Amino acid sequence: MKLAVIGCGYVGLVTGSCLAEAGHEVLATDNDAFRIATLQDGKIPIYELHLDSVVETVVREGRLRFTADCAEAVRAADVIFICVGTPPTDSGDADLSAIENVARLIARESSTPKLVVEKSTVPAQTGEQLKRALQVYARNTDVKFHVASNPEFLREGTAVEDFFHPDRIVVGVEDKESEQQLRELYAPILEGRFRCPVHQPNCPPAATPEFVVTTIASAELIKHASNSFLGLKISYANVLADLCERLGGNVDEVTRAVGLDPRIGGQFLKAGLGFGGFCLPKDIQAFIKLADRAGIEFGLLKEAERVNKQRIDRLLEKIKKALWVMKEKQIGVLGIAFKPNTDDIRLAPAIEVIRRLRAEGCVVRATDPEAMTRARVVFPDLSLLVDPYEVARGADALLILTEWEQFRRLDWKRIRNEMARPLVIDGRNMLRTADMQALGFEYMSFGRPEFAPVPSKF
Ligand SMILES: NC(=O)c1ccc[n+]([C@@H]2O[C@H](COP(=O)([O-])OP(=O)(O)OC[C@H]3O[C@@H](n4cnc5c(N)ncnc54)[C@H](O)[C@@H]3O)[C@@H](O)[C@H]2O)c1
């Protein structure tokens, strides 16, 4: 089976390279010629653990190839994965223009049957529109198109591991033939027939992921419903954090015990600065819009979104309360990416925090292990330093905005000595209050008892 992957971003690159590793022949394309030239040059334009080694291997073995000619990729393929972006419009809807462009290209260039698979996250009923577009723009009306939805659940930072070891593979189809094609395509993943770059020499024993077959509309809904639920959980934990601050509890203790109930589960039940990235915020927005248009009031999600937006206000309140006057205060920022192990800063809370601090007249210095290049594009005049200790030097406050493991392992005693005032505001509840207390920091986080030592000389 020959595959084409259209869109070589996070999802396209992981999908294309992992399916090539699983034994398929993949031609990957993108309308960004520079991106394709970079990939043809052997460089990976994004940071994602293990992706470079998978791509390098499958390119060397001739199963993955990159082309800037999107039409060539369409013509060569039996199965086409659409992996283009679906960013939010100003109104919060999903912008489906890239999907439509790809549909028109496929319709124009196809002269053999194609299974066209939505991998991008799209609102329910996009499959219907996609089918229509393929029909109305088809140059050769004899060509048979099948459409399927195969939502992607990978998480940036562990994307390769997630692709090879999914909890479930969801396919939305409307005929047996498409289901069979997708079953064959994913068989090596389901049966563990691939070289796993994550687990050496062997993957740990695990249950076979479920291959879930649904209608196209259900598959589309499953993706939005999953991401929205994760957002709900995070916002729930964040309201609990606010409550703990008022009532004297410790949100980490509360969420840990709540999450031990298997009906609830501890993942995504962590308080802090809230969620960002290219998926949760935009998918929740798009789901709310979709529900509104269907005449369904999804107030639950609106509230989750409101709580999430408010986290930045809550952090700023903490900073202001501690610093009193903001103008000309030196603020160090640890972490810009929306989460650890990625260089993705799209809708990262840190971006908004930095913007607001600078608007208040603070002097900000920041660092991130992987996201500095992208941050420089957003803030060309921001002081971005590789060394976290330099970021701390002379700072009136140090903010932790992404919970990179590297930050946990810093020499915090040294950090304290570098700072003008040993004040740490931990937006991710990454450090332990007792440890910071022992080191003599003023330490604030979300929903946990605060500690401000009497200033003393060290
Ligand atoms: N990033 C994630 O963690 C993740 C996880 C699951 C699902 N998704 C969904 O997958 C989709 C892609 O996400 P991403 O993070 O990979 O996006 P991305 O922005 O990193 O990549 C999209 C790529 O598509 C290319 N593209 C856009 N229009 C094109 C066109 N007409 N023809 C060819 N190429 C085109 C862009 O140049 C870009 O390289 C989105 O719908 C997203 O919601 C993302």
The ligand as a Gaussian input file, in Angstrom:
#p B3LYP/6-31G(d) Opt

LIG

0 1
 N        0.326000      18.836000      17.490000
 C       -0.336000      17.903000      18.157000
 O        0.029000      17.506000      19.259000
 C       -1.572000      17.286000      17.553000
 C       -2.087000      16.100000      18.114000
 C       -3.221000      15.536000      17.546000
 C       -3.851000      16.167000      16.492000
 N       -3.357000      17.328000      15.987000
 C       -4.043000      17.938000      14.857000
 O       -3.336000      17.601000      13.673000
 C       -3.347000      18.691000      12.756000
 C       -1.930000      19.111000      12.430000
 O       -1.303000      19.547000      13.621000
 P        0.264000      19.885000      13.665000
 O        0.578000      20.218000      15.052000
 O        1.014000      18.806000      12.967000
 O        0.281000      21.208000      12.758000
 P        1.529000      21.948000      12.133000
 O        1.123000      23.344000      11.954000
 O        2.762000      21.595000      12.887000
 O        1.684000      21.272000      10.699000
 C        0.798000      21.469000       9.643000
 C        1.609000      21.398000       8.351000
 O        0.687000      21.440000       7.259000
 C        1.262000      22.220000       6.225000
 N        0.191000      22.673000       5.330000
 C       -0.759000      23.605000       5.586000
 N       -1.567000      23.722000       4.509000
 C       -1.115000      22.858000       3.585000
 C       -1.547000      22.523000       2.260000
 N       -2.614000      23.104000       1.713000
 N       -0.846000      21.598000       1.580000
 C        0.234000      21.004000       2.134000
 N        0.681000      21.276000       3.367000
 C        0.007000      22.194000       4.094000
 C        1.983000      23.340000       6.964000
 O        2.968000      23.950000       6.156000
 C        2.563000      22.597000       8.181000
 O        3.871000      22.128000       7.921000
 C       -4.178000      19.784000      13.424000
 O       -5.509000      19.645000      13.011000
 C       -4.065000      19.449000      14.900000
 O       -5.146000      19.908000      15.636000
 C       -2.222000      17.885000      16.488000

